[in-house]
Amino acid sequence: MNDGTRVKALENGLKILMAIPAEKGITITALSQQVDMTKSSICKILATFRDFGFVSQDPISKEYSLGPTLIAKGFQALNQLDIRALAKPELRRLTERYNENSMLMIEQNEQVVVIELCEADVPIKLTMRLGQCHPFYRGAAPKVLLAFQSEERIRSVVERIVFEPLTGNTIREKSVLLERLAQIRRDGYCISEGEIDSQTLAVAVPIMDAQNRIIASMAVSGPQSRVDRQNINSMIEDLKESAKRISQRLGVV
């Protein structure tokens, strides 16, 4: 990498993080010796990392160790690496049973992204693609990903949403969205009808990690004219069972 593209302060901070042992704490003196930086510079960087939860300081020994935010982000990265492979057979099974598209979505920068997809082998099907992005308020899987966040996070995200409805069924008011999210939490699933395309129906459920945090949502979608309304309850239970199996493989007891 060309030195002109580097951010020196960030590079120094990352050097410090990399020097902190995973199994024990470390003093500023020891860090200074390892990364060849002054103690005062290290103190300033560690103070910033501490504010964001990337490091923790023992009040007695004054040693620094890796913080909860950094550990959580590590778990998220591992989950996202594993979850596509774990979800593939479940998506394939759902598509084969219902002959409709099934997909896996995650949150990325306050948007919802399709990271795995199994398309139905039918003449008329919904157009989906890997990497396709959706806002939180449109569709079943996006709303599920928001509904199972903390109350504080939900309200923070909803407050920043600028609604751009695609159909008459797209949610366009914050109060309505908050009510819908609360209903999804109570039900444990979401059904959306005609929110992205006036002819589509989708059912989605959450996938939780070992810390009981939502890491993805799984959905089945198809044209409303072809989805058997009497079969939706079966579809919901199938999705829940698939999500449960994936969660168990990620360490959920």
C-alpha positions as CSV (number, residue, x, y, z in Angstrom):
1,M,0.0,0.0,0.0
2,N,1.3,3.5,-0.8
3,D,2.2,5.4,2.3
4,G,0.1,8.3,1.0
5,T,-3.0,6.3,1.5
6,R,-2.4,5.5,5.2
7,V,-3.9,7.2,8.2
8,K,-1.0,7.3,10.7
9,A,-3.1,7.8,13.8
10,L,-5.3,4.9,12.9
11,E,-2.3,2.8,12.1
12,N,-0.8,3.5,15.5
13,G,-4.1,2.7,17.2
14,L,-4.4,-0.7,15.4
15,K,-0.8,-1.5,16.3
16,I,-1.7,-1.0,20.0
17,L,-4.8,-3.2,19.7
18,M,-2.8,-5.9,18.0
19,A,-0.3,-5.8,20.8
20,I,-2.8,-6.4,23.6
21,P,-2.8,-10.1,24.5
22,A,-6.0,-12.1,24.2
23,E,-5.5,-14.0,27.5
24,K,-4.3,-11.3,29.9
25,G,-3.9,-7.6,30.5
26,I,-0.9,-5.4,29.6
27,T,0.6,-2.2,31.1
28,I,1.2,1.0,29.2
29,T,4.9,0.5,29.8
30,A,4.9,-2.9,28.2
31,L,2.8,-1.6,25.3
32,S,5.3,1.3,24.8
33,Q,8.1,-1.1,24.5
34,Q,6.3,-3.4,22.0
35,V,5.0,-0.7,19.6
36,D,7.8,1.8,20.1
37,M,5.5,4.7,21.0
38,T,5.6,7.2,23.9
39,K,3.4,6.5,26.9
40,S,1.6,9.8,26.5
41,S,0.6,8.9,22.9
42,I,-0.6,5.4,23.9
43,C,-2.6,6.9,26.8
44,K,-4.5,9.2,24.5
45,I,-5.3,6.3,22.0
46,L,-6.3,3.9,24.8
47,A,-8.6,6.6,26.3
48,T,-10.5,6.8,23.0
49,F,-10.7,3.0,22.6
50,R,-12.0,2.8,26.2
51,D,-14.8,5.2,25.5
52,F,-15.9,3.0,22.6
53,G,-15.5,-0.2,24.5
54,F,-12.6,-1.5,22.5
55,V,-10.4,-1.9,25.5
56,S,-11.0,-2.2,29.3
57,Q,-8.8,-1.1,32.2
58,D,-8.4,-3.0,35.4
59,P,-9.0,-0.4,38.2
60,I,-6.4,-2.0,40.5
61,S,-3.6,-3.2,38.2
62,K,-4.2,-0.5,35.6
63,E,-3.6,-3.1,32.9
64,Y,-5.5,-2.9,29.7
65,S,-7.3,-5.8,28.0
66,L,-9.5,-6.3,25.0
67,G,-13.0,-4.7,25.6
68,P,-16.5,-6.0,25.1
69,T,-17.1,-4.0,21.9
70,L,-14.1,-5.6,20.2
71,I,-15.0,-9.0,21.4
72,A,-18.6,-8.6,20.2
73,K,-17.4,-7.4,16.8
74,G,-15.2,-10.5,16.5
75,F,-18.1,-12.8,17.2
76,Q,-20.2,-11.0,14.6
77,A,-17.5,-11.4,12.0
78,L,-17.2,-15.1,12.8
79,N,-21.0,-15.5,12.7
80,Q,-21.2,-13.8,9.3
81,L,-18.4,-16.0,7.9
82,D,-20.1,-19.2,9.1
83,I,-23.8,-18.3,8.5
84,R,-23.8,-18.4,4.7
85,A,-22.5,-22.0,4.7
86,L,-24.9,-23.0,7.5
87,A,-27.9,-21.4,5.8
88,K,-27.4,-22.8,2.2
89,P,-28.9,-26.3,2.9
90,E,-31.8,-24.8,4.8
91,L,-32.5,-22.3,2.0
92,R,-32.4,-25.1,-0.6
93,R,-34.8,-27.2,1.5
94,L,-37.3,-24.4,1.8
95,T,-37.1,-23.5,-1.9
96,E,-37.6,-27.2,-2.9
97,R,-40.6,-27.5,-0.5
98,Y,-42.4,-24.3,-1.4
99,N,-41.0,-23.7,-4.9
100,E,-40.4,-20.1,-4.1
101,N,-37.3,-18.0,-3.6
102,S,-35.6,-18.2,-0.2
103,M,-32.9,-15.8,1.1
104,L,-30.6,-14.8,3.9
105,M,-30.2,-11.2,4.9
106,I,-27.9,-9.3,7.3
107,E,-27.6,-5.7,8.4
108,Q,-24.8,-3.6,6.9
109,N,-24.5,0.1,7.6
110,E,-28.2,0.5,8.5
111,Q,-29.3,-1.3,5.3
112,V,-30.3,-4.9,4.8
113,V,-28.3,-6.9,2.3
114,V,-29.0,-10.2,0.7
115,I,-26.0,-12.4,1.4
116,E,-27.4,-15.8,0.3
117,L,-30.1,-16.8,-2.1
118,C,-31.8,-19.9,-3.5
119,E,-34.0,-19.2,-6.5
120,A,-37.1,-21.3,-7.4
121,D,-37.2,-23.1,-10.7
122,V,-40.5,-21.5,-12.0
123,P,-41.3,-19.5,-15.1
124,I,-42.5,-16.5,-13.1
125,K,-40.4,-15.5,-10.1
126,L,-39.3,-12.5,-8.2
127,T,-36.1,-10.8,-9.3
128,M,-33.5,-11.1,-6.5
129,R,-29.7,-10.9,-6.5
130,L,-26.9,-11.2,-4.0
131,G,-25.8,-7.9,-2.6
132,Q,-29.2,-6.3,-3.2
133,C,-30.0,-3.7,-0.4
134,H,-33.2,-2.8,1.2
135,P,-34.1,-0.2,3.9
136,F,-35.4,-1.5,7.3
137,Y,-39.0,-0.5,6.7
138,R,-39.7,-2.4,3.4
139,G,-40.2,-6.1,3.3
140,A,-40.4,-8.9,5.9
141,A,-36.7,-9.8,6.4
142,P,-35.6,-6.1,6.8
143,K,-38.2,-5.4,9.5
144,V,-37.3,-8.6,11.3
145,L,-33.7,-7.5,11.5
146,L,-34.7,-4.2,13.1
147,A,-37.5,-5.6,15.3
148,F,-35.1,-7.8,17.4
149,Q,-32.6,-5.0,18.1
150,S,-32.6,-3.2,21.5
151,E,-35.4,-0.7,22.1
152,E,-32.7,2.1,22.1
153,R,-31.3,1.0,18.8
154,I,-34.7,0.6,17.2
155,R,-35.8,4.2,18.1
156,S,-32.4,5.6,17.0
157,V,-32.7,3.9,13.6
158,V,-36.4,4.8,13.1
159,E,-35.7,8.4,14.0
160,R,-33.3,8.7,11.1
161,I,-35.4,6.9,8.5
162,V,-36.6,8.9,5.5
163,F,-39.5,6.9,4.0
164,E,-39.6,6.3,0.3
165,P,-42.7,4.1,-0.4
166,L,-42.7,1.9,-3.5
167,T,-46.4,0.8,-3.2
168,G,-49.5,1.7,-1.4
169,N,-48.6,-1.0,1.2
170,T,-45.2,0.4,2.1
171,I,-45.0,1.8,5.6
172,R,-44.5,5.6,5.5
173,E,-44.9,6.7,9.1
174,K,-42.6,6.2,12.1
175,S,-45.4,5.4,14.6
176,V,-46.8,2.7,12.3
177,L,-43.3,1.2,11.8
178,L,-42.7,1.1,15.6
179,E,-46.1,-0.6,16.1
180,R,-45.3,-3.1,13.4
181,L,-41.9,-3.9,14.9
182,A,-43.5,-4.5,18.3
183,Q,-45.9,-6.9,16.7
184,I,-43.1,-8.8,15.0
185,R,-41.3,-9.2,18.3
186,R,-44.5,-10.6,19.9
187,D,-45.1,-13.0,17.0
188,G,-41.5,-14.1,16.3
189,Y,-42.0,-13.6,12.6
190,C,-43.1,-11.1,9.9
191,I,-45.4,-11.4,6.9
192,S,-45.3,-8.6,4.3
193,E,-47.6,-8.2,1.4
194,G,-47.0,-5.9,-1.5
195,E,-44.5,-3.6,0.2
196,I,-41.7,-3.7,-2.4
197,D,-43.8,-5.0,-5.3
198,S,-47.6,-4.8,-5.2
199,Q,-47.8,-8.5,-6.1
200,T,-45.4,-10.0,-3.7
201,L,-45.7,-11.8,-0.3
202,A,-42.8,-12.7,2.0
203,V,-42.5,-14.5,5.4
204,A,-39.3,-14.0,7.5
205,V,-37.9,-15.0,10.9
206,P,-34.9,-14.0,12.9
207,I,-31.6,-16.0,13.4
208,M,-30.0,-15.4,16.8
209,D,-26.5,-16.0,18.0
210,A,-25.1,-17.5,21.2
211,Q,-25.6,-14.2,23.0
212,N,-29.2,-14.1,21.9
213,R,-28.6,-11.2,19.5
214,I,-30.1,-11.2,16.0
215,I,-27.5,-11.7,13.3
216,A,-29.6,-12.4,10.3
217,S,-33.1,-13.0,9.0
218,M,-34.3,-15.8,6.7
219,A,-37.2,-15.4,4.3
220,V,-39.3,-17.1,1.7
221,S,-41.0,-14.9,-0.9
222,G,-43.1,-15.2,-4.0
223,P,-46.0,-13.8,-6.0
224,Q,-49.2,-13.4,-3.9
225,S,-51.2,-15.2,-6.5
226,R,-49.0,-18.3,-6.1
227,V,-48.4,-18.5,-2.4
228,D,-51.0,-20.8,-0.8
229,R,-52.6,-18.7,2.0
230,Q,-53.5,-21.9,3.8
231,N,-49.9,-23.0,3.7
232,I,-48.4,-19.8,5.3
233,N,-48.6,-21.2,8.9
234,S,-46.6,-24.3,7.7
235,M,-44.1,-21.9,6.0
236,I,-43.7,-19.9,9.2
237,E,-43.0,-23.1,11.3
238,D,-40.6,-24.4,8.7
239,L,-38.7,-21.1,8.7
240,K,-38.5,-21.1,12.5
241,E,-37.2,-24.6,12.5
242,S,-34.5,-23.8,9.9
243,A,-33.5,-20.7,11.9
244,K,-33.4,-22.7,15.1
245,R,-31.1,-25.3,13.5
246,I,-28.7,-22.6,12.2
247,S,-28.7,-20.9,15.6
248,Q,-27.9,-24.1,17.3
249,R,-24.9,-24.7,15.0
250,L,-23.7,-21.2,16.0
251,G,-23.7,-22.2,19.6
252,V,-27.2,-21.4,20.8
253,V,-28.2,-23.9,23.5
